[in-house]
Amino acid sequence: MVKTTLSLAFAVALIGAAVAPEAAAGTPSGPYAMFKYCPYTHPDVADGGSCVLNTTRSGMFKIGSTTLPIDQPIVLQGGIKWLSDSPLYEAVGAPTLAAPPAQVPGGLLGIMNPAPNWPGPLWTAFWAIVAVANGVTATMEPVDTVQTNFINALYPPTDGTDPTAARLAVRVRLQNPFLGDSCYIGSAQNPIVIKLQTGTTSPPAPNQPISGNPGETYTVWTDEPNFIGYIQNDDATMVDNSFAVPAASGCGNIALGLPILTEVLDTLVSGAVNLKVGLPSAAGKNTAILTGDTSIASSAYVLASEE
């Protein structure tokens, strides 16, 4: 496999449907096996579209006063119709966005403090769980279709047009025996909307502008005599520090059998989380930084590799 220029990389992606051979139904193989969950037979993806596999290797999310490091890979995959504005068509047989649970620094004690107005049984339950299971995980869950623009990712615009390379609408699920199974920051109706770019942000105060990085883009040839290959982009950093974060809600484990009404439990526990984390958190107080690699292949080439 050899590297080549970005212009040839685009040529590979755009002419793939015209030159790829026919193949029987099966599973993508060889260099294209990584795209096995791509919806490459979806009409909008099959007709000149591409398969996408993005892996975020490092970075962080700062939500209010809490920073969540990215120390496990986050995988985003699916299909696109265009390299410019396109929805990310959902993966088949695997999550479109696979974000493993991240450990919240400090656990329960890091995101909440018991309030003076808490009933005695709630105080007792809190400290009992802190003693044996203080850890809290935070899991990012998509609530809407991901929107992509890989042209913006590779060539950050400088003319004032929308620089968004990937738009994610998500909620964050907080899990711990004390918090229960329905504790979320954001919701399907009121999500955290992150508009990632590889250029320089223009956030509201108090945040200051930060810059991403388009990384290195080249073509990986898989069958050079026939000019078959896929686009590879390495070490790109996408950023956003202009998004707002809604309040947490649904927190408090009713399975603990506390003599407290569900609505009151939610108000007390969710309120404690919001107070400690600083939620809701206005735009200009939150930050997302994601660094990783992206592979983009013509859906026709993926189909042709089936065996």
Beta strands, then each sheet from edge to edge (+ up, - down):
strand 1: 50-63
strand 2: 66-70
strand 3: 74-80
strand 4: 86-87
strand 5: 89-90
strand 6: 97-98
strand 7: 102-103
strand 8: 137-142
strand 9: 147-148
strand 10: 166-176
strand 11: 180-185
strand 12: 192-196
strand 13: 216-223
strand 14: 228-240
strand 15: 248-249
strand 16: 287-298
sheet 1: 2+ 1- 3+ 5-
sheet 2: 2+ 1- 16+ 14- 13+
sheet 3: 2+ 1- 3+ 6-
sheet 4: 4+ 9- 10+ 8- 7+
sheet 5: 4+ 9- 10+ 11- 15+
sheet 6: 4+ 9- 10+ 12-
end
